[in-house]
Amino acid sequence: MIRDKTINKEYDAAHMLSPMPIAISMGAGSNAIPIRCRGGEYQRPGHHARHQAQGQARPEGLEGLQVRVPFDYSMHNYLLRYYLAEHGIDPDQDVQIRAVPPPEMVANLRADNIDGFLGPIR
């Protein structure tokens, strides 16, 4: 929604993940719109309690899980993909990575709709 409202000039300024303005400027997923960007971002992985209980510090055994990221072009998505691939897990075949807005992450975890997420913290 932030991307769409920014493209439609409904916002004068917005807080967004750092790759989003780049994607908007490039026209990834929409028409290219020039945009200025300042700031930084922090991230922390979050995952379902059953995986924490199993002590999953490395991605082995995570094949088949549904993991969510805040935006298709977010740094979280790219870091997760790199991390999985680095440990021999194909992020396109072995896990299901999809975008879900951060406010919906906890509800999806509680409802057992997803197995984990990688998202921003402030």
C-alpha positions in Angstrom: 0.0 0.0 0.0 2.9 2.4 0.7 4.3 1.8 -2.7 0.9 2.4 -4.4 0.1 5.5 -2.5 3.7 6.9 -3.1 3.3 6.2 -6.9 -0.1 7.9 -6.9 1.4 10.9 -5.1 -0.9 10.5 -2.1 2.1 10.8 0.2 4.5 13.6 0.4 6.9 11.4 2.4 6.8 7.8 3.7 8.7 5.4 5.8 9.6 2.3 3.7 12.1 -0.4 3.3 15.2 0.8 1.5 14.9 -1.3 -1.6 11.3 -0.1 -2.2 12.3 3.3 -3.6 14.8 1.7 -5.9 12.1 -0.7 -7.2 9.7 2.3 -7.7 12.4 4.2 -9.5 13.2 1.2 -11.8 9.5 0.5 -12.5 9.7 -3.0 -10.9 6.0 -4.1 -10.6 4.7 -0.7 -11.9 5.6 2.3 -14.0 8.9 3.9 -13.2 8.6 7.0 -10.9 11.5 9.1 -9.8 11.9 9.1 -6.0 14.3 10.4 -3.4 15.3 8.3 -0.5 17.1 8.9 2.8 17.7 6.7 5.9 18.6 3.1 6.9 17.1 -0.1 8.1 17.6 -2.8 10.6 16.4 -6.4 10.5 16.0 -9.3 12.8 14.7 -12.8 12.0 11.5 -14.0 13.6 10.3 -17.6 13.5 7.7 -19.8 15.0 8.1 -21.0 18.5 8.2 -24.7 17.5 11.4 -24.0 15.4 12.9 -22.0 18.3 12.3 -24.9 20.6 14.1 -27.2 18.1 17.1 -24.8 18.3 17.1 -24.0 14.6 20.0 -21.6 14.3 21.0 -22.8 10.9 18.6 -23.5 8.0 19.1 -27.3 7.7 15.8 -29.1 8.0 13.8 -26.0 7.1 12.8 -27.3 3.6 9.1 -27.1 2.9 8.5 -24.2 5.3 6.5 -21.1 4.5 8.5 -18.0 5.2 7.3 -14.4 4.8 9.1 -11.2 4.1 7.7 -7.6 4.1 8.1 -6.8 0.4 9.2 -8.7 -2.7 12.1 -6.3 -3.2 13.1 -5.9 0.4 16.5 -6.5 1.7 15.0 -9.1 4.1 13.9 -11.1 1.0 17.4 -11.0 -0.5 19.2 -11.7 2.8 17.0 -14.7 3.4 17.5 -16.0 -0.1 21.3 -15.6 0.2 21.4 -17.2 3.6 19.4 -20.3 2.5 21.4 -20.7 -0.7 24.7 -20.3 1.2 23.6 -23.4 3.2 22.5 -25.5 0.1 18.8 -24.7 0.3 17.2 -23.5 -3.0 15.1 -20.5 -1.9 12.9 -20.9 -5.0 12.3 -24.7 -4.7 12.9 -25.8 -1.1 11.0 -23.1 0.9 8.0 -20.9 0.1 8.9 -17.2 0.4 6.1 -14.7 -0.1 5.5 -11.1 0.9 3.1 -10.3 3.8 2.8 -6.8 5.4 4.5 -6.7 8.9 1.3 -5.9 10.7 -0.1 -9.2 9.5 2.9 -11.4 10.4 2.0 -12.1 14.1 -1.6 -13.0 13.3 -0.4 -15.4 10.6 2.1 -17.0 13.0 -0.6 -17.4 15.6 -3.1 -18.9 13.1 -0.3 -21.3 12.0 -0.6 -20.0 8.4 3.1 -19.4 8.1 6.2 -21.0 9.7 8.4 -17.8 10.0 9.2 -14.4 8.8 12.1 -12.0 8.4 11.1 -8.4 9.0 12.2 -5.0 10.3 12.5 -3.8 13.8 12.8 -0.3 15.1 
